[in-house]
């Protein structure tokens, strides 16, 4: 009873005190946020309370006789750390904006913190999904324009730290059986993570934690990287229509997509700020042949010709994803039989060449054995001839 009266008196005092420091926190819709108590372990006999807009949403009572951990808010997006008392808000929504107050009463003293959470309304569903083909590259953006000196960034893959940026430097980690060796690149200005040569064992959940050494909060961004099986190879016949797929189901308003052809490395199509543009190419070979899909950003080439064969690059850059793709396009002449005969001929020549190499290898082994015997016989004949010459001289 005495502790309860003390708790109520302290809360009234703290709430009514002037000049309390309010820490502002900016977070994007869909991200997650952790408000820190700056306590590693709650003391026995401590009472902790979190309030949102003056209404209690979480309580920890570590009285030895009755230890309780309660989240009074019915939302399943709140998570309370029982050891530290940190409060995590997952998949932040606009309704989460407002004042969060923390009060801790413990045998060693009392502390109070106030956080003003400002939610920025950007389209997000909480988890950014990146779908890429194996061996392609993907960039996971931090959303920061520039890292500040006291920023601390930690990238995790399936709960394991794979890269960090802090005041002392940039540190990619060679972990998880070396699957990320030489495949992680951190942007020194923004902290964005580039994963090259993506494979099935590097697909999964990536989490970015952003905090400051002087702050009492951490923001979290979650990315789900999935790989699409199959090679980026497309084959077609001259005179037909082919679609080079972007690999996404829907493009976003802030996505910038650039299609390039290896012929002069020229830009042949572009999507930016809702504007869809196609170009003729460096030598005009794509004139009146290109069309962009307004939903997916895929590129259609109509009335295709053999001169259109080659390597195509697609760069997609947005606030929630960055994807690079390479597509190899092969075009057979209109008389498909010629193309088929050529393919069969090449395959036959390869088989013949392999057979010749195999036969020569076996013959080489036999010849080497017989060669040793012939060499020995030759040496004996030479010796006999030498003796014969000496006898004739006598």
C-alpha positions in Angstrom: 0.0 0.0 0.0 2.8 2.4 0.9 4.6 1.6 -2.4 1.3 2.3 -4.3 0.9 5.7 -2.6 4.5 6.5 -3.4 4.0 5.5 -7.0 0.9 7.6 -7.4 2.5 10.6 -5.7 5.6 10.3 -7.9 3.5 10.0 -11.1 1.5 13.1 -10.3 4.8 15.0 -9.5 6.4 13.8 -12.7 3.4 14.6 -14.9 3.0 18.0 -13.4 6.7 18.9 -13.5 7.7 21.6 -16.0 10.8 21.6 -18.2 10.8 17.8 -18.9 12.8 16.9 -22.0 10.6 15.5 -24.8 12.5 13.4 -27.3 11.0 13.5 -30.8 10.9 10.3 -32.9 10.2 10.2 -36.6 9.1 6.8 -38.1 7.6 5.8 -41.4 4.3 4.0 -41.6 4.9 0.2 -41.7 8.3 0.4 -39.9 8.7 -0.7 -36.3 9.9 1.3 -33.4 11.5 0.5 -30.0 11.3 3.0 -27.1 14.2 2.4 -24.7 14.1 2.6 -20.9 18.0 2.6 -20.8 17.7 -0.1 -18.2 19.4 -3.4 -18.8 17.6 -5.3 -16.0 14.6 -4.2 -13.9 15.4 -4.2 -10.2 13.4 -6.2 -7.8 10.7 -4.1 -6.2 10.5 -1.8 -9.3 7.3 -0.6 -11.0 7.4 0.5 -14.6 4.5 2.1 -16.5 4.1 3.1 -20.2 1.4 5.5 -21.1 0.1 6.7 -24.5 -1.7 10.0 -24.5 -2.2 9.7 -20.7 -3.6 6.2 -21.0 -1.7 3.3 -19.5 -0.7 0.7 -22.2 1.9 -1.4 -20.4 2.9 -2.2 -16.8 5.7 -4.2 -15.1 5.6 -4.8 -11.4 8.7 -6.7 -10.2 7.7 -6.9 -6.6 9.2 -10.2 -5.3 5.9 -11.2 -3.9 3.9 -10.5 -7.1 5.8 -10.2 -10.4 3.5 -9.1 -13.2 4.0 -8.0 -16.8 0.9 -6.5 -18.4 0.0 -4.9 -21.7 -3.3 -3.2 -21.2 -3.7 -2.2 -24.8 -5.5 -4.8 -26.9 -3.2 -4.2 -30.0 -1.1 -7.2 -30.9 1.5 -4.8 -32.3 2.9 -4.0 -28.9 5.8 -6.0 -27.4 7.1 -5.4 -23.9 10.6 -6.6 -23.0 10.4 -8.1 -19.5 14.0 -7.6 -18.6 14.6 -4.0 -19.7 11.0 -2.7 -20.0 11.6 -1.5 -23.6 8.4 -1.0 -25.6 8.3 -2.1 -29.2 5.6 -0.9 -31.6 5.5 -3.1 -34.7 4.1 -2.1 -38.1 3.6 1.5 -37.1 0.4 3.2 -38.2 -0.7 6.8 -38.3 -2.8 6.3 -35.2 0.4 5.6 -33.2 1.4 9.2 -33.4 1.5 11.0 -30.1 3.1 11.3 -26.6 4.5 8.2 -24.9 5.4 8.6 -21.3 7.6 6.2 -19.2 7.8 6.2 -15.4 10.0 3.8 -13.4 10.0 3.7 -9.6 12.7 1.5 -8.1 14.5 1.2 -4.7 17.4 3.1 -6.2 15.4 6.0 -7.5 12.9 7.2 -10.1 13.2 8.0 -13.8 10.8 9.5 -16.3 11.0 9.9 -20.1 8.6 11.3 -22.7 8.7 10.5 -26.4 6.8 12.4 -29.1 6.3 9.9 -31.9 5.7 11.4 -35.3 4.5 9.0 -38.0 5.3 9.9 -41.6 2.6 8.7 -44.0 4.4 6.9 -46.8 2.9 3.8 -48.5 4.2 0.7 -46.8 2.8 -2.7 -45.7 5.3 -3.2 -42.9 7.5 -5.7 -44.8 9.1 -4.7 -48.1 9.2 -7.6 -50.5 12.0 -7.8 -53.0 11.7 -10.5 -55.7 14.9 -11.1 -57.7 16.3 -13.9 -59.9 19.3 -15.8 -58.8 22.6 -14.2 -59.6 21.0 -10.8 -59.8 21.7 -8.0 -57.3 19.4 -6.1 -55.0 19.7 -2.9 -52.9 17.9 -2.6 -49.6 17.5 1.1 -48.9 17.7 2.7 -45.4 15.6 5.7 -46.4 18.3 8.0 -45.1 19.7 10.8 -47.2 23.0 10.8 -45.2 24.3 9.0 -42.1 25.1 11.3 -39.2 28.1 10.9 -37.0 26.3 9.4 -34.1 24.1 7.0 -36.2 24.4 3.3 -35.5 23.1 1.0 -38.2 22.9 -2.8 -37.9 21.8 -5.1 -40.7 20.6 -8.6 -39.7 19.7 -11.7 -41.8 17.3 -14.1 -40.1 18.4 -12.7 -36.7 22.2 -12.8 -37.4 24.2 -9.6 -37.7 25.8 -9.4 -41.2 26.8 -5.7 -41.3 27.2 -2.7 -39.1 28.0 1.0 -39.4 29.0 3.1 -36.3 31.4 5.9 -35.3 34.4 3.6 -35.7 33.7 2.4 -39.3 31.9 0.1 -41.7 31.9 -3.6 -40.9 30.4 -6.3 -43.2 30.6 -9.6 -41.4 31.6 -13.0 -43.0 29.1 -15.2 -41.1 26.7 -18.0 -41.8 29.2 -20.4 -43.4 30.6 -17.6 -45.6 27.5 -17.3 -47.8 27.8 -13.5 -47.8 31.6 -13.4 -48.5 32.4 -10.6 -51.0 28.7 -10.2 -51.7 27.8 -7.4 -49.3 28.4 -3.7 -50.0 27.4 -0.9 -47.7 26.8 2.6 -49.0 29.0 4.8 -46.8 26.7 7.8 -47.2 23.2 6.2 -46.8 24.0 2.9 -45.2 21.9 1.0 -47.9 22.9 -2.6 -48.3 23.7 -4.1 -51.7 23.6 -7.9 -52.0 25.3 -9.2 -55.2 24.8 -12.6 -56.8 21.7 -13.4 -54.8 21.1 -17.1 -54.3 18.4 -19.2 -52.5 20.5 -19.4 -49.4 20.6 -15.6 -49.1 16.8 -15.1 -49.6 14.8 -14.5 -46.4 14.2 -11.7 -43.9 16.5 -8.8 -43.5 16.1 -6.3 -40.7 17.7 -2.9 -40.3 18.0 -1.3 -36.9 18.8 2.4 -36.8 19.6 4.2 -33.6 21.8 7.1 -32.3 24.3 6.8 -29.5 22.5 9.7 -27.7 18.9 8.7 -28.3 16.5 6.5 -26.4 14.8 4.8 -29.4 15.5 2.5 -32.3 13.7 2.2 -35.6 13.4 -1.1 -37.5 12.9 -1.8 -41.2 12.1 -5.2 -42.5 12.8 -6.6 -46.0 11.8 -9.9 -47.4 14.1 -11.0 -50.3 12.8 -13.8 -52.4 14.6 -15.5 -55.4 12.8 -16.5 -58.6 14.1 -19.7 -60.1 15.3 -20.0 -63.7 17.8 -18.2 -66.0 17.2 -14.8 -67.4 17.2 -16.2 -71.0 14.5 -15.6 -73.6 14.4 -17.2 -77.0 12.1 -16.3 -79.8 11.7 -16.3 -83.6 12.1 -13.4 -86.0 8.8 -11.5 -86.6 7.2 -12.4 -83.3 6.5 -10.4 -80.2 8.5 -10.9 -77.0 8.0 -9.6 -73.4 11.0 -8.9 -71.2 9.5 -9.3 -67.7 10.4 -6.8 -64.9 9.8 -9.5 -62.3 7.5 -7.3 -60.2 3.7 -7.4 -60.0 3.1 -3.7 -59.6 5.3 -0.6 -59.9 5.0 2.2 -57.3 4.6 5.9 -57.9 8.2 6.6 -56.9 9.8 3.8 -58.8 12.2 4.7 -61.6 12.8 2.0 -64.2 15.4 2.2 -66.9 15.7 -0.4 -69.7 19.1 -0.5 -71.6 20.3 -2.5 -74.6 23.9 -3.7 -75.0 23.9 -2.1 -78.5 25.7 1.1 -77.6 24.6 0.7 -74.0 21.7 3.0 -74.9 18.6 3.7 -72.8 15.6 2.3 -74.8 12.8 2.8 -72.3 12.2 4.7 -69.0 9.5 5.1 -66.4 9.8 8.1 -64.0 7.1 10.1 -62.1 4.3 8.3 -63.9 5.8 9.1 -67.3 6.4 6.2 -69.7 8.9 6.7 -72.5 10.4 4.6 -75.2 13.4 5.4 -77.5 14.7 4.3 -80.8 18.2 3.3 -79.6 21.6 4.5 -80.7 21.2 3.3 -84.3 17.4 3.4 -84.5 16.9 -0.4 -84.5 14.1 -0.1 -81.9 12.0 2.4 -83.8 8.2 1.7 -83.5 8.9 -1.7 -81.7 8.8 -1.0 -78.0 6.0 -0.8 -75.5 6.0 -0.5 -71.7 3.5 -2.2 -69.4 2.0 0.5 -67.1 1.4 -1.9 -64.3 4.5 -4.0 -64.1 7.1 -2.0 -66.1 7.8 -5.0 -68.4 9.2 -4.2 -71.9 7.5 -5.6 -75.0 9.4 -5.8 -78.3 7.2 -6.2 -81.4 8.0 -7.5 -84.8 11.4 -8.7 -83.5 14.4 -9.1 -85.7 17.7 -10.9 -85.4 19.4 -7.5 -84.8 17.5 -7.2 -81.6 19.3 -10.2 -80.1 21.6 -9.5 -77.2 21.8 -8.6 -73.6 19.2 -6.2 -71.9 19.5 -4.5 -68.5 16.7 -3.3 -66.3 17.4 -1.0 -63.3 14.5 -0.4 -60.9 15.1 2.1 -58.1 12.5 3.2 -55.5 12.2 4.1 -51.9 11.2 0.5 -51.0 13.2 -1.5 -53.4 16.0 -1.5 -56.0 16.4 -4.4 -58.4 18.9 -5.0 -61.2 18.1 -7.6 -63.9 20.0 -8.9 -67.0 18.1 -10.7 -69.7 19.7 -12.5 -72.6 17.6 -12.5 -75.8 18.2 -14.9 -78.6 16.4 -14.5 -82.0 16.2 -17.3 -84.6 15.7 -16.4 -88.3 12.1 -16.7 -89.6 13.1 -20.0 -91.2 13.3 -21.8 -87.9 14.6 -25.0 -89.5 17.9 -23.1 -90.3 18.2 -22.2 -86.6 17.4 -25.8 -85.6 19.9 -27.3 -88.0 22.6 -24.9 -86.7 21.9 -25.9 -83.1 22.0 -29.6 -84.0 25.2 -29.2 -86.0 26.9 -27.4 -83.1 25.8 -30.1 -80.7 27.1 -32.8 -83.0 30.4 -31.1 -83.4 30.8 -30.8 -79.7 30.1 -34.5 -79.3 32.6 -35.4 -82.0 35.2 -33.2 -80.4 34.6 -34.8 -77.0 35.0 -38.3 -78.6 38.3 -37.3 -80.3 39.7 -36.0 -77.1 38.7 -39.1 -75.3 40.2 -41.4 -77.9 43.4 -39.4 -78.1 43.7 -39.6 -74.3 43.5 -43.4 -74.4 45.9 -43.7 -77.3 48.3 -41.3 -75.5 48.4 -43.6 -72.5 49.0 -46.7 -74.7 51.7 -44.9 -76.8 53.5 -43.8 -73.7 53.7 -47.4 -72.5 54.9 -48.7 -75.8 57.2 -45.7 -76.2 59.2 -46.7 -73.1 59.7 -50.2 -74.6 60.7 -48.8 -78.0 63.2 -46.5 -76.3 64.8 -49.3 -74.4 65.1 -51.4 -77.6 66.5 -48.5 -79.4 69.2 -48.0 -76.8 70.2 -51.7 -77.1 70.4 -51.5 -80.9 72.6 -48.3 -80.6 74.9 -50.2 -78.2 75.2 -53.1 -80.6 76.0 -50.8 -83.5 78.6 -49.1 -81.5 80.3 -52.3 -80.6 80.1 -53.3 -84.3 82.0 -50.2 -85.3 84.7 -50.8 -82.8 85.2 -54.4 -84.0 85.5 -53.3 -87.6 88.1 -50.8 -86.6 90.2 -53.5 -85.0 
